[in-house]
Each structure stands twice: as structure tokens, then as C-alpha cells.
Amino acid sequence: PSGSLALAFSVKSYPYTILIDKGGHIVFRGEGPLSDEDVRQLKAELTASAATVLPQFSFPKAGGGQLSSETLADKVWVADFIFTSCGDTCPMISEKLRALQEEFGRDPKFRLVSFSVDPEHDSSERLQHFGRQHGANSEIWSFLRPSVESLQNLMVKGFRLGTAENPLVHTAKIVVVNKGNAIESYYDGDAQDAVPKMKDRKSTRLNSSHVA
């Protein structure tokens, strides 16, 4: 009755919709009647919330060595799925990751991870060359070569892309993974506004209210 709750949430008009994550942080604000785009974003948020934690993995890294989920557990990282002979979608998505590298690369807790879906042809050398073409900093951006079986298992059971009967081994999705290897959100890599949305999302999480 006093309006204190609306004031706490900075509500200035009605209707007003707020989505709060498990940690009590505001991750979505919708002022006025929800648009179709608002509803799609809410569905994406709820799907991400249900994704829980990725299964453990350790895959060969282009340039040598391994990269494991344990190493990434204290990072916020962005994943995509590519193959080096792809002529359109993969280079386009990789340019979006380059933009994120430029924006957040100075943060020691930020990483980019590209999974090859064609390890038979994507040698370490080819992945390194692909990375150089897109300005990848090897300290920040890793290219992994999992076996097809391991990748399909990770995508179906972890990233929830595809099904066991029809695994999706190539997707235009960009996936943001929080600390603890919990999926936070999905973005359409072929959408022109994917990078601005990801940048805005990080700003929202840093500046949003925390509900007691």
C-alpha cells in the first residue's frame, strides 16, 4: 500500500514485469505490456535457468595442451560451435566473439571457447589459422577438438542442443556460461543484435538490484 516495493524495484509505470534469478538478481525488466520479443527473451531466460551445470569435460586445445571444465569453473565464458571449412555462419559468429574479446578481454575471469564440430578435418594447425583470421588471443580464446561422440554428449546433456536421437552438431547459438559452469543464457549468433544484447546483459547483471 505504501508503494515501497515498487520504489525498491524502480517501477515508474504499470504494468511492469521483472524476472529474478536464483541468486536474487534482476535479469529482465519489461515496462508496459510485454511484446513478442519480451516473451521470447523470458522463455530464453527460463530455459537457461533450467539448464543447470554442464557435465565435466577435458578436450585437446589447438596449439597444444588440454582445456577442462575445471579450469573454466571460476570464469564467465562464452561458447560457440564451428568448423573451419564453414563459409558463412561460422566466420560471422566468430566475428561476434571477436567483438566480445575486444570488449571484455581485459577481465581475467572472462574466456571464449570455440568447439570444433569437425575434429576429423579441423587439425590443431587449421584451428590456429582460423583463430588468427579472427584475431583470437590464445590467452583468452581457446579452440577445442573433442571427439564427435564426446561433443554430442556434451551438447545434448549439457548445452541442451539437439536430442540423443538427432544430435545437433552444428548450431548458430552462442552460449554464455557462468562461474561454476552453469549455463546462463543463449543468443542467436546470426542475429545482428546478438553482441549488443550480450553487452547489455553483462551491464544489467553488474548494475541490477539484489533482492534480499
Salt bridges, closest charged atoms under 4 A:
ASP21 OD1 - HIS25 ND1 3.84
ASP21 OD2 - ARG205 NH2 3.26
GLU37 OE1 - ARG40 NH2 3.05
GLU37 OE2 - LYS197 NZ 2.82
GLU45 OE2 - ARG201 NH1 2.50
ASP74 OD1 - LYS75 NZ 2.81
ASP74 OD2 - LYS109 NZ 2.78
GLU95 OE1 - ARG98 NE 3.05
GLU95 OE2 - HIS134 ND1 2.65
GLU103 OE1 - LYS199 NZ 3.56
ASP107 OD2 - LYS202 NZ 3.51
ASP118 OD1 - HIS121 ND1 3.09
GLU184 OE2 - ARG201 NH2 3.32
GLU184 OE2 - ARG205 NE 3.11
ASP188 OD1 - LYS173 NZ 2.55
ASP193 OD2 - LYS197 NZ 3.55
